């Protein structure tokens, strides 16, 4: 199928509608004392199939077709927006948690993953989860997804919330993102196992395909977790080692100096992730961290960051909302039982871990709320699980709502705490 003048027009029209809607939604959210990201996702929800699509189905299909070149192009914008958001978060983060911060993040990560995963496994033994099964009819895969849904944390959404609120670069943000990265490494490993169990012919790409790695095996999960950790650690270690050598000084000074060079670092690391079978956002986060190490640059002060925040990142969150169809099999009883339970389990686990790490009660509460945001990874978990036939339509919609509710709650709570920032956030 060719991409002619008609497709170009329809793509530009779709981007215009999305950008206008997310800009308006962001402004309204700001006035309501919520972070703009909540308004941007809500704007995508409104112009998507849940509202506009239900009222004006033909017009909606013309602007946002379900398939074809325009739909494929919007998918590409979605991925680029996510990658640039993670790059922006890395630039603002400056340094990863070290010393006492790393210890705190480690304790919180241990509590925030093991306790929710154990609770999910226990729930599978106590309750009948059969109604939540998808077309694959695989109970083991469902238990993995169910438990992962209780434990998942959103790096993209919480990064954007802290970016909007001016919290990136603080001790609080380093602990939150340090813990969130570790949690999501585990999430994608678990998701790979679940998909492998549900679909024996799970698709592989790059090195995993060449090596014939079975995603459903313990070795497959270990591979994906190890490669993700490798992408996050080795490039930063190499840059720090090279900075001590005059031989590489000239190269390093230019890597993070200009926008084209920053984009080269970003694309090189995300492409490396693709070749290794690793989720590209981790390469984008590492690229941002590398740029922050080489130059004292902030996202708003770089051309890449300014354009990303003005266009690609709002488009990403608008498309995130656009992909949600609340008309499809919403189960209010399931929402009322699963969403509060998931929040209590995850928030309680983080709070307990933070208190064990000797965080003050106010800081522990803030960490619990921040790490309770499911956001993009929660939606990814839901979408991939539905596509693999692991979960039912009703549970899929419930996971989507869990992601939106927890993200909005995190933004609202953190904005309230800014008035007492030092005491509450540490």
Secondary structure in CASP SS format (residue, H / E / C, confidence):
PFRMAT SS
TARGET T0000
AUTHOR 0000-0000-0000
METHOD secondary structure of the structure
MODEL  1
X C 1.00
X C 1.00
X C 1.00
X C 1.00
X H 1.00
X H 1.00
X H 1.00
X H 1.00
X H 1.00
X H 1.00
X H 1.00
X H 1.00
X H 1.00
X H 1.00
X H 1.00
X H 1.00
X H 1.00
X H 1.00
X H 1.00
X H 1.00
X H 1.00
X H 1.00
X H 1.00
X H 1.00
X H 1.00
X H 1.00
X H 1.00
X H 1.00
X H 1.00
X H 1.00
X H 1.00
X C 1.00
X C 1.00
X C 1.00
X C 1.00
X H 1.00
X H 1.00
X H 1.00
X H 1.00
X H 1.00
X H 1.00
X H 1.00
X H 1.00
X H 1.00
X H 1.00
X H 1.00
X H 1.00
X C 1.00
X C 1.00
X C 1.00
X C 1.00
X H 1.00
X H 1.00
X H 1.00
X H 1.00
X C 1.00
X H 1.00
X H 1.00
X H 1.00
X H 1.00
X H 1.00
X H 1.00
X H 1.00
X C 1.00
X C 1.00
X C 1.00
X C 1.00
X C 1.00
X H 1.00
X H 1.00
X H 1.00
X H 1.00
X H 1.00
X H 1.00
X H 1.00
X H 1.00
X H 1.00
X H 1.00
X H 1.00
X H 1.00
X H 1.00
X H 1.00
X H 1.00
X H 1.00
X H 1.00
X H 1.00
X H 1.00
X H 1.00
X H 1.00
X H 1.00
X H 1.00
X H 1.00
X H 1.00
X C 1.00
X C 1.00
X C 1.00
X C 1.00
X C 1.00
X H 1.00
X H 1.00
X H 1.00
X H 1.00
X H 1.00
X H 1.00
X H 1.00
X H 1.00
X H 1.00
X H 1.00
X H 1.00
X H 1.00
X H 1.00
X H 1.00
X H 1.00
X H 1.00
X H 1.00
X H 1.00
X H 1.00
X H 1.00
X H 1.00
X H 1.00
X H 1.00
X H 1.00
X H 1.00
X H 1.00
X H 1.00
X H 1.00
X C 1.00
X C 1.00
X C 1.00
X H 1.00
X H 1.00
X H 1.00
X E 1.00
X C 1.00
X C 1.00
X C 1.00
X C 1.00
X C 1.00
X H 1.00
X H 1.00
X H 1.00
X H 1.00
X H 1.00
X H 1.00
X H 1.00
X H 1.00
X H 1.00
X H 1.00
X H 1.00
X H 1.00
X H 1.00
X C 1.00
X C 1.00
X C 1.00
X H 1.00
X H 1.00
X H 1.00
X H 1.00
X H 1.00
X H 1.00
X H 1.00
X H 1.00
X H 1.00
X H 1.00
X H 1.00
X C 1.00
X C 1.00
X C 1.00
X C 1.00
X C 1.00
X H 1.00
X H 1.00
X H 1.00
X H 1.00
X H 1.00
X H 1.00
X H 1.00
X H 1.00
X H 1.00
X H 1.00
X H 1.00
X H 1.00
X H 1.00
X H 1.00
X H 1.00
X H 1.00
X H 1.00
X H 1.00
X H 1.00
X H 1.00
X H 1.00
X H 1.00
X H 1.00
X H 1.00
X H 1.00
X H 1.00
X H 1.00
X H 1.00
X C 1.00
X C 1.00
X C 1.00
X C 1.00
X C 1.00
X C 1.00
X C 1.00
X C 1.00
X H 1.00
X H 1.00
X H 1.00
X H 1.00
X H 1.00
X C 1.00
X C 1.00
X C 1.00
X C 1.00
X C 1.00
X C 1.00
X H 1.00
X H 1.00
X H 1.00
X H 1.00
X H 1.00
X H 1.00
X H 1.00
X H 1.00
X H 1.00
X H 1.00
X H 1.00
X H 1.00
X H 1.00
X H 1.00
X H 1.00
X H 1.00
X H 1.00
X H 1.00
X H 1.00
X H 1.00
X H 1.00
X H 1.00
X H 1.00
X H 1.00
X H 1.00
X C 1.00
X C 1.00
X C 1.00
X H 1.00
X H 1.00
X H 1.00
X H 1.00
X H 1.00
X H 1.00
X H 1.00
X H 1.00
X H 1.00
X H 1.00
X C 1.00
X C 1.00
X C 1.00
X H 1.00
X H 1.00
X H 1.00
X H 1.00
X H 1.00
X H 1.00
X H 1.00
X H 1.00
X H 1.00
X H 1.00
X H 1.00
X H 1.00
X H 1.00
X H 1.00
X H 1.00
X H 1.00
X H 1.00
X H 1.00
X C 1.00
X C 1.00
X C 1.00
X H 1.00
X H 1.00
X H 1.00
X H 1.00
X H 1.00
X H 1.00
X H 1.00
X H 1.00
X H 1.00
X H 1.00
X H 1.00
X H 1.00
X H 1.00
X H 1.00
X H 1.00
X C 1.00
X C 1.00
X C 1.00
X C 1.00
X H 1.00
X H 1.00
X H 1.00
X C 1.00
X H 1.00
X H 1.00
X H 1.00
X H 1.00
X H 1.00
X H 1.00
X H 1.00
X H 1.00
X H 1.00
X H 1.00
X H 1.00
X H 1.00
X H 1.00
X H 1.00
X H 1.00
X H 1.00
X H 1.00
X H 1.00
X H 1.00
X H 1.00
X C 1.00
X C 1.00
X C 1.00
X C 1.00
X C 1.00
X C 1.00
X C 1.00
X C 1.00
X C 1.00
X H 1.00
X H 1.00
X H 1.00
X H 1.00
X H 1.00
X H 1.00
X H 1.00
X H 1.00
X H 1.00
X H 1.00
X H 1.00
X H 1.00
X H 1.00
X H 1.00
X H 1.00
X H 1.00
X H 1.00
X H 1.00
X H 1.00
X H 1.00
X H 1.00
X H 1.00
X H 1.00
X H 1.00
X H 1.00
X C 1.00
X C 1.00
X C 1.00
X C 1.00
X H 1.00
X H 1.00
X H 1.00
X H 1.00
X H 1.00
X H 1.00
X H 1.00
X H 1.00
X H 1.00
X H 1.00
X C 1.00
X C 1.00
X C 1.00
X C 1.00
X H 1.00
X H 1.00
X H 1.00
X H 1.00
X H 1.00
X H 1.00
X H 1.00
X H 1.00
X H 1.00
X H 1.00
X H 1.00
X H 1.00
X H 1.00
X C 1.00
X C 1.00
X C 1.00
X E 1.00
X C 1.00
X H 1.00
X H 1.00
X H 1.00
X H 1.00
X H 1.00
X H 1.00
X H 1.00
X H 1.00
X H 1.00
X H 1.00
X H 1.00
X H 1.00
X H 1.00
X H 1.00
X H 1.00
X H 1.00
X H 1.00
X H 1.00
X H 1.00
X H 1.00
X H 1.00
X H 1.00
X H 1.00
X H 1.00
X H 1.00
X H 1.00
X H 1.00
X H 1.00
X H 1.00
X H 1.00
X H 1.00
X H 1.00
X H 1.00
X C 1.00
END
